[in-house]
Amino acid sequence: MAQAINRIGTLDVGTDRRAKRSFLKFIWLPIALLLALSAGGLTGILASYYLNNSRYSTEVSALATYRPPQVTTIYADDGETILSEFALEKRIPIKERDIPKNVEDALIAVEDYRFYDHIGIDPYRILGATYKNLTNPGKMEGASTITQQLAKNLFLYRDQTYARKINEWMVALQIERLYTKRQILEMYMNYMFLGAGSYGFEAGARTYFNKPLKELNLEEAALLAAILKSPEYSPTRNMEKAKDRRDVVLDQMAKYNKISVAEANEAKARPIKLADTAYYQSLPKSTAWDYPVEEVRKYLEEKYTTRVAQGGLKVYTTINVDAQKLATKAVREGLRRYDKNRGWRSDYQNVLLDENGQPITDEKEIGRKLKSFKHADWYGDEYEEGEFIKGVVMKIDSARDEATIRFGRYEAIVTAKDMGRSGKKPKDELKVGFLPEFEVKEIDEDLSTLKVTLSQVPEVQSSIVSLNAHTGEVVAMVGGYDYHTSKFNNATQGLRQTGSAYKPFIYTAA
């Protein structure tokens, strides 16, 4: 028995020693690799910095006067009414003194919690990330600072190479040498892409919440910081991913004592609530100014090329707001009167088609598509009696012979008497997913309901140009029924024969 116990003890001791050696081997191998890589990386940084110190110095120094692409604004003749804006990048620059604390805290907590303590690169985070990536290769962790991200986006290519990473570190060091932390934060927050066509945090706040950055609450600030990781986290693209990432930001803020755990949990419990305008950013909405604005844009591009979309120009036109609205109304009403005698066409857009133009048959997908569909006519959910707007057919009740039509948050029940000139019944003329045009007859804001009549967009086109007889200035221009239906400007591109229009000049000369 004693021998058996001794043998067991010997085996246990031997096994324990081998386990310790295996454990030490497991620990020291990554540590050795980590130290080797760190030493090599540090050598590379120093060599790159001293050998190539001047390579980006001019560009980095120029950041002090750098103006990122800004919006060009077109004004009416009163100098105040904005007719349109042009931009490659929708951006509204802010100064570092105007950065709200909750937004700064959210950004730093999730992107670079040691921002005010490092020199542009963070050796502690690099060592930590390297160790984690070696010991857990399935889940890679980054260590880029805010300064590095700025360097990468402003000066470097996106290729994933060691040479590019070394250059990124070197440029980050130069940025930190020339600028204060607050200046770096200002440049970063004005430059970065936040999805939905917005660049910079101020533009992001107005895009998603339709209010200035300084008015954002805690969870809204966290959402903007969340989107930085990737456009995939934009709530207009994926609400579930956006909320998950926003909650990560809130947890990070609590972890680094920017907020309390209770505040984080309270904010996480609230759903993401976007402004209605967030869903309409990319939708073409028709306005009374479309045709003259396009003529102005073409002129500016010919004269100033890329400055139109990048230079932040302020352009003042001779277009009179009231005259332009009246001209647009006159053209549309005249074309509708003419179209009444041209029959009924029954040609409707169908929103329930897939990417290949084939009908969607899955019931869940149909429901999701109908519920999420947006149209530019619904922007702001503000309608007027006599206005013509598109509505999507949500339901056909064959037994009652009526159709349910959605207009944003408003709904309308269409019966046979509301089918206008078509002369048909709803069940025979309409299908779920169709997008007909209707004329608004009555509005009940309390119940969010409309009374409407089926209409159709005229095929025929017309135009008007109104001039100031004393100066020759163009005060109104309409090139067709609807710019987004037909971009052809009949006023400037429709080369008609002059006909009798020249006679007054001939008779006057005689």
N, C-alpha and C positions, 0 to 999 in steps of 0.2 A: 504493500500500500504506500509506504514511504517513498519507494522507488518510483511508483506511478506518479505520486504527488510531485516528486522532484522533476520527473520527465515533463509533466504538465507545466510546472513552473518554468523549466528551461525553455519549453516551447513558447510559453507566454512572453517570456523576456525577449526571446529571439524575434518573435512576431512583432513585439512592441518596438524593438530597435529598427527592424526593417520598415515599419510604418512611419517611424520618425524620419528615417533617411528619405523615404518616398515623399513625405510631407515637405521636408526641407528642400528636396530636389524640385518639388512642384512650386514652392515659394521662391527659391533663389533663382531659378531659371528665368521667370518673368522679370525679377528685380534686376538681374544681370543684363538682360536685354534692354530693360527700361533705362538703366544707367548708361549703357552703351549708346542707345539711340539719343538719349538726352545730351550726352557729351558731344556726339556727332552733330546733333541739331544745333547745339550752342556754338560749336566751331563754325558750322555753316552760316549761322546768323551773323557772327562777327566778321567772317570773311566776306560774306555778301555785303554787309553794311559798309565795310571799309573799302572794298574794291569797287562797289557800285553806288557809293553814296550820292553821286551827282546824277545818276541815271533818271531818277524821278523828282529831283529836287526842284526843278523849274515848275513842274506841274503841281507839286505839293504846295509850293510857295504861292502859286496862283489861286489856290483855294480861297484866299482872303477876299479876292474880288470875283470869285466864280458866281455866275448867275445861272441856276439850272433852268431848263426850258419852262416857260410860263405861258399862261393863257392869253391869247389875243382877243380883245373885246370889241364888238361892233355896236355903236350907239346910234340912236335915231337923231333927228334934227334938234331935239331938245337938249341933247348932250347928257341925258340921264337915263333914258329908257334903253336897256340892253336888248338888242335884237338877237344877238348870237355870240357864241364864244368858240374859238378854234384852239385846239391844243393837241400835240402829240402825247403830252403827259399832263393830265389834270393836276395842277399843283398850286397850292396857296402857301407861300413861304411865311414862316413865323420867326420871331427873334427868341433867343434863349431866355430872355427875361419873361417871356409869355408862355413858357412851357409849364403846364399845371403839374403840381406835385404828384397827384395820383397817377397821371400818365407816365411821368418820369419814373416813379417807383415801380410801376408795372413793367415797364420796358427793361429797367436795370435788373429787376428780380429774375426775369426769365431769360434774358440774353447775356448779362454780364454783371453778376452781383458784386464783383470786385472792381468795377469800372473806375472808381475814384482812387484805387490803391495801386494799380499796375502802371506800367510804362508804355502801354500800347499792345504788348503781348503779356500773357499771364503765365509765368513758369509753373506756378502751383497747379493751375488748371490743366496745363499741358501734361505735367507729370501724372496728375490724377487720371486724366482721360487716357493717356498712353497705357497706364497700368490696367485700367478697366478694359480697354480694347484688347490687350494681350491675354488677360485672364478670362475674358468673356467675349470672344470674337463674334459671336452671333448678334450682339447688340452694340453697334459702334456708337461712340460718344465723341462729340466735338468739343473744341475749346477756344473757338474764335471769339475774340473780344469785339465790342462795338467798333473800336477803331480799326480792327482787321476787316470787319465786314464793310466798313466805309471804304477802306483802301481797295478791297476786292471789287466792289461795285463801281468805283470811280475810275480805277486805273488798270485793272488786270482782267485777263480772260478767265472764263469759268472752268478751264480744263483742270482736272484733278491730277496734278503732278507735283513732285517734291520741289522742282525749280519754281513753280508758281507759288507754292506755299512759302518758300524762303523769301521770294520777292514781296509777298504779302506782309510778312513780318517786318521786312526792311522798310517798306513804305509806311507801315503802322508806326514804327519807331520815329520816322521823320515827321509824320503828322503830329505825334505827341510832343516832339521837340519844338514845333513851330506854333502850336495852338493850345489854348487852354481846354480843360475838360468840358466846360460849358460851350465853347465854340464847336468842339467836336460833336457834342450832343445835338446842337442846333443843326449842323450840317447833316448829320445822320437822320434826324427826324424830318428834315425837309426833302431828303433824297429818296428814301426807301419806298418800294412799291407795296401797296396795301390792297391790291385786288380791285375789281370793279372799275378799272381805269383810273384809279386815284393814286397819286404819288405824294408822299409826305403825310404827316399825321393830321394836319389841319384839313386837307382835302379828304382824308379818310373819315374824319368826324362828320363832315358835311355830307359825304356820300352815303354813309350808313345810318346816320342819326339826324341829318338835316339840321345840325346846330354847330356852333363854334366849339373848338377843342376844349376851351376853358369851362364849358358847361357840362362836360361829360361826368357821369357818376362813376362809381368804382367799377362796376361790372362792364360798363361801356369802355372805360379806359383799358381794362384787362383784355377785352375782345380785340381792340386795335393792336395791342402788343402781341396777341396770339396769332394774328394773321401774318405777322412778319415771317414766320417760319416757312410758309408756302402759301400761294394763292388757293391751294386746295382747302385751306381753313377759312376762306371767305364764307360768311353765312349765306350769301346769295347763291353759292355753289353747293355747299353741303352744311346744313344747319347742325346736324348731329356732330360732325367733326369739329365745327367751330365751337360748339358748347364744350366739348371734351377738352379742347385746347385752351379755351378761356378758363376753365376750371383748374387746369394745370398752372396757369399764370397766377391765379388767386392763391393756390396752395404755395407757390414759390414766394409770393408776397408775404404770406403768413410765416413761412420758414425763415425768412430773413428779416422778420420783425417790422415790415412795412405796414402791416395791418395785423389785427388779432385773429386768432383761429375762428372766433365767433363771427367776426366780420366777413371772413372768407366763406364760411359755411352759409351765412345769410345771403351773400351775393351769389353763391353757387346754386342756391335753391331757386333763384329767379330765372325765368326763361329769357332768351335773347329777344329783345324787342327792337326791331328796326323801323326806321321811318318808311312810310309808303314809297317815298321817292327812291329808296335804295333799289327797289325792284325794277325801276323804269329807266335806269341810267343808260342802258344800251339799246333802248327801244326808240325807233324814229318817230317822233311826235310832230305832226303837222302844225305849223303856225302860219300866221298871216305874213310873216317876214321871209319865208323860205326862198322865194324866187329872187328878190333883191339881194338877200344875203349871199346867195350863191354867185351872183354877178360880182359882188364886192370881193368875195374870196378869190375868184378867178383872176380878177385884176391885181389883187395883192400878190398872189403867187407869181404872176408874170413879172411884177415889178420888184418884189422883195424876196422871192424864192422861199427858202426854209425859215426865214424870220417870221413868216406868217404864223406858223404853228409852234414856234419856239421863243420868239422874241418878246412876248408880253406886250404887243402893240395895243394902243388905244386908237380906234378908227371911228371917226365921226362922219356920218352920212347925211344926205339931204332927205331921207325918207321920213315922212310925217306919219306919226302913229295913227291918228284918226283917219287920214286919207287912205292909208294902206288897208286898214280894217274895212272901210267902206268899199274900196275897190275889190277886195277879196270877197266880200259878201255879195256884191253886184255880179261878179263872174259866176259864183257858185249858184246863186238863185236863178240867173239867166240860163245856165246850162241845165239845171234841173227842170225848168219849165220846158225847154226844148226837148229834153229826154223823155218827158211824159208821153209824147206821141211816137216813141220809137220802140214800143213793145217791152215785154218782160223777159229777162235773160236767164234767170235762175242760176247764175254762176257764183258760187260761194267758196271761200277758202275753207278748207277742212283742217282743224288743228290736231286731229287724231291720226296723223300720218307719221310713219317712222322716217329714219334718215334716207331710206330708199324710195320714199313716196308711197309706201304700201300702208293700207289701213292697219291700225293697231287693234288686235283682237283680245288681248289679255284684259280681263275685267278690272283687275287691280291697277294695271298700268293706265287704263282709260280713266279710272277714278282719280288717280294721282295727277294725271296730265290735266284733266279738267279743273281740278282744285287749284293747281299751281299756275295755270295759264294767266298771263298778264298781257294787256294791250295798251299801247301808248295813249289811246283815247281815254283811258281810265285814270290817267295821272292826276293825283290829288282828289279823285272822286268828287269833282265839282262840275256839275252840268247845268245847262240853261235850257229852258223851254224853247223849242225850235231848233236846237242843236242836233247835228247828225253824228252818231257814234256807232262803233262796232260793238256787238254783243255776242257771246258764245252760247250756243244752245246746250243746256245742261241736261234737259229731260224732255221727252215727248210722252204725253199722256193721251194715248189713242182713244181710250174710252170717253174722256171728256173733250177730246180734240183741242188740246192746248199745249203750248210749249213753255218751258221755264227758261228764261234767258238771263245770264249774269253779266253785269256791267261793273266790275270791281266789287265793291261791297254792296252794290245795289242789285236788286232782282226785278224782273218784270214777268208777268204771266200774259202770254200772247194767245189770243183766241182768233177765230175766223174774221171777226170785225176789225182786227188789228193788222191784217195781212196786206193792207194797202192795195196798190194797183195789181198785185200778183193775181188777185181773184181766186186764190187757192186756200185750202185748209192747211193748218199747221202740220198735221200728220202727213200730208201729201207733199208739201213743199220743203220742209225742214228735216234735218237729221241731227242727232247728237254729235257735237263737235263742229258743226257749221258755224261760220262767223259772218252773219249778215250785217247789213247796216240798218239802223233804225233812226227815226226822228223822235226826239223826246217831246212828249205832249204834256205830261204832268210829273211833278217831283214831290215825293213825301219823304222828307229828310228824317223824320222821327221813326218811320217804319223801314227806311232804306229801300223804298220801292219806287218804281217808275211806271208810267203808262207810256207806251211807245207804239209806233206804227212802222211796219216793214217798209224799207226804202231800197234804193239801189244807186250805186255810183255811176254817174253819166260816163259814157265812152267818149263823147265828143269833147273837144277842147276849145278854149277861147283865151283871150289875153286883154290886158289893159295897161297902158302907160299914161301917167298923168304928169304934166310938166307945169312948172311955174312960168307963166307967160312972160314975166319980166326978166327973169334970170336964166331961164332954160334948165333949171335944176329939176331932176326927177324926184317928185314927192311921193309917187306910188308906182309900183310895178307888180303885175300879176301875170305869170306866164302860163297858167293852166288851172285846171280844177283843183288838183292836189299834187304838191311837189313829190311826195313819196309814192304816188301812183304813177306819175310820169314826170321825170326830171327834165324833159324837153321844154325849154322856155320859148313859147310861141311868140313872145314879145321881141326877143333878140335873135332867136335861131330860125323862126319861121319866115323864110325869105319869100314874101308874097309880092306879086306884081303891084305896082303903085296904083294902077287903075286911075280913077278920077281924082285921087288925092293930090295929084300934081296940078290940076286945073286952076285952083286959086292963084298959084304962083304965075302961071302963064297969063291969066286974065289980068292980074295986077300989073304985070310988066307991059301988057298991051295998053 
